[in-house]
């Protein structure tokens, strides 16, 4: 599970980097750069939501356990 989440975070960073590249190149006359940047950011959001849902499902199935700080002082 840890490897899957780590790979997802790497994919999120890669998507952000590609969006940055498309933004820095600027838009071409046909606007393809803007569309590619928007698509890269959409992919990043999709991966982030998928990671969040995977963490919730893993917690619900008991694969991971929260280790919160005790409330008593």
Secondary structure in CASP SS format (residue, H / E / C, confidence):
PFRMAT SS
TARGET T0000
AUTHOR 0000-0000-0000
METHOD secondary structure of the structure
MODEL  1
X C 1.00
X H 1.00
X H 1.00
X H 1.00
X H 1.00
X H 1.00
X H 1.00
X H 1.00
X H 1.00
X H 1.00
X H 1.00
X H 1.00
X H 1.00
X H 1.00
X H 1.00
X H 1.00
X H 1.00
X H 1.00
X H 1.00
X H 1.00
X H 1.00
X H 1.00
X H 1.00
X H 1.00
X H 1.00
X C 1.00
X C 1.00
X C 1.00
X C 1.00
X C 1.00
X C 1.00
X H 1.00
X H 1.00
X H 1.00
X H 1.00
X H 1.00
X H 1.00
X H 1.00
X H 1.00
X H 1.00
X H 1.00
X H 1.00
X H 1.00
X H 1.00
X H 1.00
X H 1.00
X H 1.00
X H 1.00
X H 1.00
X H 1.00
X H 1.00
X H 1.00
X H 1.00
X H 1.00
X H 1.00
X H 1.00
X H 1.00
X H 1.00
X H 1.00
X H 1.00
X H 1.00
X C 1.00
X C 1.00
X C 1.00
X C 1.00
X C 1.00
X C 1.00
X C 1.00
X C 1.00
X C 1.00
X C 1.00
X C 1.00
X C 1.00
END
